[in-house]
Amino acid sequence: MDLNMKNKVAVVTGGGRGIGYGICQVFAEEGCNVVIADFAPIEKTKEACRKLEEEYGIRTLAVKADISSEEDVCEIFRLTLEKFGTVDFLMNNAGLMGPSSIETVTPEQIRRYERVTVEGTMLMCREFVKLCAAQNRGGHIVNTISKTAIRTSGDGNPIYAATKGAVLAFTKNLAAEVGRRGIYVNGIVPGYVATEGVAHLTERSEKMKKIIPTGREATPKEIGYVAVFLCSEKACQIMGVAVDVSGGTIM
């Protein structure tokens, strides 16, 4: 793709691996400089950045951050502005995922899920919108949601589903609030994605192929193509939507 993004700056939370890294790769292919903000050990995030620089010839920045912390969120933007001077695209990919049971879940677990996935996304958006206002410019926000916010094919993740449902509602409302200021807000809804975290689950993969209408799981970069397109000028009439990139699973 040629989306006229060369030398733009993209901040990707949770960008060190999986879907997040696939998104970073596509931004880099388009010539964007990439900031990876991740809770992983900083050495791993720096290694992900190094790979992007070597393969695509872009500039990067690695930041260790917990987006549930307001201080960490502000630090992401401070360091990004220090190095690049601006942010053009915000990709809110970070979130907390894991099994939970309504019979055993604790208030602490609920709050942890909510603080990372919901509050973290909101805080990142707050700082980005403030930056756009300060620089008198627009920008693009894309939030990673999940098919579980719309439809689930299993059990065992009610807290995760609830937080992603909140992100879906927030995405639409924020788009209505800031759209006239030239800030585009949209979401992507992945389904089953073949990341390194599930590569060893071969039985799961075979089962998923029977569920997914396309007959296979997505790759992280395939999710990235849609996310990055939504940040481009070519997506100028797409606002406040959650784009289904589940391979038809939501049907």
Phi, psi and omega in degrees: 000151171235098188254014177058049182244007185302132179071006171288170183237125180242130173257125181237114176277145184063034187267005185281344181199175175059217181303319181301317180290324175300321177295317178300320179299318182289319174305315182295320176303326180277001177090010178283146165280141191236132172252120177258115176253116188215151179276351180295163174308138187300331179298320179293320179293320177297324178294320177298319178296318180300318179298319179296317180297317182291321184280325189243353177070029180257177173257148183222169174214130177257131180228127173273122185206146171253108187291351174284351178262121178300322179298317179294320179299313179297326180292324177304312182287324179299313181293322179295315179294325178298322183270318188247341177086348182196174171224127179263322186229134175243118178250104179273091182255336184294143177190165180257126183229145178166163181292148176208151178237134182296337181281338184239353184296144180253158176303325180296319178295317180300314181296323180295315177301314184293320183293320181285304190284320184267299182298319180301315177298317180295318180295319177299317179295320179303311182293324179293316180296319177299320179295315178302318179295317182295326181264001178054055182210169175265196180177185182226134174239133172231128180252132174280120179258227177186150177299336180293342176287343184244316182205138180238146180251012181203190178234183175092009177216046183295327181288316177301314181298320181294319181291322178290329174297322177295319179296323177299312180295319179298319181302313181293317182292319180295322178302318179293327182285318190247358184302319182289352177263010178081016178255113180274135180229121178217174178226161171239148184237087178290158172251242179269122185237135182277085177261169180296336181290339181240011184299331182278351184270072185293323179295320178298317181299316179296323178294318182295324180300333179278341181268323187281124181303329178284349176085006179201161175284155176282160170264157178304322181293327178295324173293320180299322180303319181287316181300315182289322175304320181295342177270359187265165176297335181289346179260031189292348177248018178249116184213131172070027181246161173247106186279125181284112174240041185263009183067023180091001184300324183295337177302000000 
